[in-house]
């Protein structure tokens, strides 16, 4: 049995966080993993904390920062609290399809990979599908190909990446001095450390 930690930082996310929580609670469909959802409230000033506490779902861990530190710090802090084989960072205004985590885990095990990722579709704030706004991955051939595509703005990784916790820790996690593009920085360091993103 594998343990997957889904990490959700949130700041003033009362409008979206319930949908996010429900989507994760329904995502353990394959029986080969245990999913732990860790939500870290980054000192929200709206009703986010109250909304989270009203969520009655299993395997939910709630953390709260007393000072707003930004998403990089929040994710790192939450990941340090978990004992998981793999991690998946999911923003508070995102949702998972029911089979997403199990599919990513199965693919990672098949490829013996520390980094796999899938596609994203986009919706509005009512979860209505936005046609033509999807974002699909690429089947890269080499790490050099990935780096080139990223720095030429031909490809980007959002929070649709599934990492082994060991690889995440080896590259040092998110750079907490960054308050934007911290995912771009993390993926660049993963690539420079020899980790290849396998596209599902």
C-alpha positions in Angstrom: 0.0 0.0 0.0 1.4 3.4 -1.1 0.8 6.6 0.7 0.1 9.7 -1.3 0.0 13.2 0.2 -2.1 15.8 -1.6 -0.8 19.2 -0.5 -3.1 22.2 -0.7 -2.0 25.6 0.4 -4.8 28.1 0.7 -5.1 31.8 1.3 -8.5 33.5 1.3 -9.9 30.5 -0.6 -13.3 30.1 1.1 -15.1 30.2 -2.3 -13.3 27.2 -3.7 -11.8 25.0 -0.9 -14.9 22.9 -0.3 -14.9 21.6 -4.0 -11.2 20.9 -3.7 -11.6 18.9 -0.5 -14.5 16.9 -1.9 -12.7 16.0 -5.1 -9.7 14.6 -3.1 -12.0 12.7 -0.7 -13.5 10.9 -3.7 -10.2 10.2 -5.5 -9.1 7.0 -3.8 -10.7 4.5 -6.2 -8.0 1.8 -6.8 -7.3 0.2 -3.4 -3.6 0.3 -3.9 -2.9 3.6 -2.1 -4.0 5.7 0.9 -4.5 9.3 0.1 -3.8 11.9 2.9 -5.0 15.4 2.1 -3.0 18.1 3.9 -4.4 21.6 3.8 -2.4 24.5 5.1 -4.1 27.8 5.6 -1.6 30.5 5.0 -3.1 33.0 7.5 -6.3 33.7 5.6 -8.3 36.7 6.5 -11.7 35.5 5.1 -13.8 32.5 6.2 -11.4 29.8 4.7 -10.5 28.4 8.1 -14.1 27.9 9.1 -15.1 26.4 5.8 -12.2 23.8 6.1 -13.3 22.9 9.6 -16.8 22.2 8.4 -15.5 19.5 6.0 -16.2 16.1 7.4 -14.0 13.8 5.2 -11.6 11.1 6.2 -7.8 11.5 6.0 -7.8 15.2 6.1 -5.0 17.0 8.0 -5.4 20.8 8.7 -2.5 23.1 9.4 -2.6 26.9 10.0 0.1 29.5 9.8 -0.2 32.6 11.9 1.6 34.8 9.4 1.2 34.7 5.6 4.4 33.1 4.2 3.5 32.4 0.6 2.7 29.2 -1.2 6.3 27.9 -1.4 6.8 28.0 2.3 3.3 26.6 2.9 3.8 23.7 0.6 7.2 22.9 2.1 5.9 23.1 5.6 3.0 20.8 4.9 5.2 18.2 3.0 7.6 18.1 6.0 4.6 17.0 8.2 3.8 13.9 6.0 5.2 10.5 5.7 4.3 9.7 2.1 5.8 7.9 -0.8 4.5 10.4 -3.4 3.3 14.0 -3.3 0.8 15.9 -5.4 0.4 19.6 -5.0 -3.2 20.8 -5.7 -4.1 24.4 -5.4 -7.2 25.4 -3.5 -9.1 26.5 -6.6 -8.4 23.2 -8.4 -10.2 19.9 -8.3 -9.2 16.3 -9.2 -11.0 13.9 -11.4 -12.0 10.8 -9.4 -9.3 8.5 -10.9 -6.5 11.0 -11.2 -4.2 10.0 -8.3 -4.6 6.3 -8.8 -3.8 6.7 -12.5 -0.7 8.8 -11.8 0.5 6.3 -9.2 0.0 3.3 -11.5 1.9 5.1 -14.3 4.7 6.1 -12.0 5.2 2.5 -10.8 5.0 1.3 -14.4 7.7 3.7 -15.5 9.7 3.4 -12.3 9.6 7.2 -12.4 10.0 9.9 -9.7 8.1 12.4 -11.8 5.0 11.9 -13.8 2.3 14.3 -14.9 -1.0 14.5 -16.9 -3.2 16.9 -18.7 -5.3 19.8 -17.3 -8.7 21.0 -18.3 -9.9 24.4 -17.3 -13.2 25.5 -15.8 -14.7 28.7 -14.5 -15.5 29.4 -10.8 -18.7 27.3 -11.1 -16.7 24.3 -12.4 -18.2 24.7 -15.9 -15.9 23.5 -18.6 -14.1 26.2 -20.6 -13.8 24.9 -24.2 -10.5 25.4 -25.9 -8.6 26.2 -22.6 -7.2 22.7 -22.0 -3.5 22.2 -21.5 -1.9 19.0 -22.7 1.5 17.6 -21.9 4.3 16.6 -24.3 6.1 13.3 -24.8 9.6 14.8 -24.4 12.6 12.8 -25.6 15.4 14.2 -23.4 15.9 16.4 -20.4 17.5 19.0 -22.7 14.3 19.0 -24.8 12.2 19.8 -21.7 14.5 22.6 -20.5 14.6 24.2 -23.9 10.8 24.1 -24.2 10.3 25.6 -20.8 12.7 28.5 -21.3 11.3 29.2 -24.8 7.8 29.4 -23.2 6.6 26.5 -25.3 5.7 24.3 -22.4 5.0 24.8 -18.7 4.2 22.6 -15.7 1.4 23.6 -13.5 0.4 21.7 -10.3 -0.4 18.6 -12.3 2.9 16.9 -11.3 3.2 13.8 -9.2 6.6 13.5 -7.5 8.2 10.9 -5.3 8.8 12.5 -1.9 12.5 11.3 -2.1 13.1 13.3 -5.3 11.3 16.4 -4.0 13.5 16.3 -0.9 16.7 15.7 -2.8 16.3 18.8 -4.9 15.5 20.9 -1.8 11.7 21.5 -2.2 10.3 24.8 -3.2 12.5 27.9 -3.0 10.8 29.9 -0.2 12.4 33.2 -1.3 10.2 33.1 -4.4 6.6 34.4 -4.4 5.9 33.5 -8.0 7.1 30.9 -10.5 8.2 28.7 -7.6 6.9 25.7 -9.6 9.0 26.7 -12.7 12.0 26.9 -10.4 11.3 23.5 -8.8 10.8 21.8 -12.1 14.0 23.3 -13.5 16.0 22.0 -10.5 14.3 18.6 -10.9 15.5 18.5 -14.5 19.0 19.7 -13.7 19.2 16.9 -11.1 18.4 14.3 -13.7 14.7 13.7 -13.1 12.7 13.2 -16.2 9.0 14.1 -16.5 7.0 11.1 -17.9 3.8 12.3 -19.6 0.7 10.2 -19.0 
